Amino acid sequence: MLIRVIFFTLVIWPCVLMAQQAETPEFEIIENDTLTLHDVVNAAMARSPDLGVVKSKEENANALRSRASSLFADTPEISLKMQNDRFMSNQGLREWESALEMPLWMPGQKSASRQKARMSTQEARAYQDLALFNVTGQVREQLWQIKIASAALEQARANLKIAEDLDRDIQKRIEAGNLPRQDELLSQKEVMSRKMELITAQAEFIHAGKRYESVTGLTEYPTFFEEEVDHSEDNENAPIIRLYNAKVDYLDAAYNEQRNSWSSAPKLSVGVKRETASYTGQNINSVGVSVLVPLGAGAHMKSKRSEAALALAEMERERELIKREYRLALHEAEHELEVCEAELPLSATHFELAKENLRLGQKAFDMGETNLFDFLKIQEQYFSSAAANKKIIIECKRAVARHNQVKGVLLP
């Protein structure tokens, strides 16, 4: 009797307190059969930190397009000049002069600038597609984490019910004198173990829900979000590759713009001048035209063109590395599907065997052919097999979503 009291005080009572505390979770996430995956992705996209970058890239593309459509290669300038000799020789000389200086486009420079603006717009759109792609991937992962945690929680509840049913049966047998009192401790220990397992499963489910909420801002998740395997031919058209293609095209356009530019644009200056002769006092009005052509532009532009060529080469290198990573990720995703295809029937068979073994073990225990300790081992094997089978079924469905994510399938 003393041993039972000590065991209850040190082992069972703390577990009971933990179970009572777990009955009122501080956070709740619920399933909603009217919520769609599109709704979740839109909610997550609205919270994405990439939105600011997307907006900035669009503004940059608009600025480049505005510059490329400008009449002049750079900002035109107006100059005003007044000259007299009042404080010097004081002979009556008066001059007023104004001029408009207009930077000129070099041959091919304007079309190159327009191409650069188009490529900037293309890059902004590709980045937006990638941002949506990344958000979709985050949503997929968080939803399947919730699904895995939910299955573990469901299994923990089922295990606890089985353990409690067994405990009630043990109590009846002990009262009838068919089992020793020692089995009561084993049975209660099993119940407490299942309650602790349930507490852990509840915590994992809440953690998964919190991570989901941090991404989407929602406390509800859709009931249906399973996907079919995308069997379309891989043409390396995933959003990440499209973005790097756009980056390369943009830097190539920037390099061509530098090739067609000078260190400073030639300027056409048109001006008017009024001067008052110092002796006759007559006003003389005239119009002047001048062209300013920079000299030695090749030497000054060589470094800028080299920098543009270097940036282009480095981006082409990064694109090849990204393609290599993409092909590797696709291979891993396809291999994960193959592993699932091989493991699913084995897991199902293992579970059926464990279930049959539990049935036979229960029968043997009821007939007194085995003791409670050995039966609990059989029951533990069943619990492990059931949990593993549920988990692998969900993980294989998640593998389909991951495969589609790698291939750039945004939504099912």
Protein Blocks (a to p, Z undefined) as FASTA:
>chain_A
ZZmmmmmmmmmmmmmmmmmmmmmcfbdcdddfkbcfklmmmmmmmmpcklmmmmmmmmmm
mmmmmmmmpmbfbdcddddddddfklmnonopacdddddddddddehklmmmmmmmmmmm
mmmmmmmmmmmmmmmmmmmmmmmmmmmmmmmmmmmmmmmmmmmmmmmmmmmmmmnopacf
klmmmmmmmmmmmmmmmmmmmmmmmmmmmmmmmmnopabdcfblcdcddfbdcehiafkl
mmmmmmmmmmmmmmmmmmmpcfbdcdddddddddddfklopacddddddddddehklmmm
mmmmmmmmmmmmmmmmmmmmmmmmmmmmmmmmmmmmmmmmmmmmmmmmmmmmmmmmmmmm
mmmmmnopacfklmmmmmmmmmmmmmmmmmmmmmmmmmmmmmmmmnopabZZ
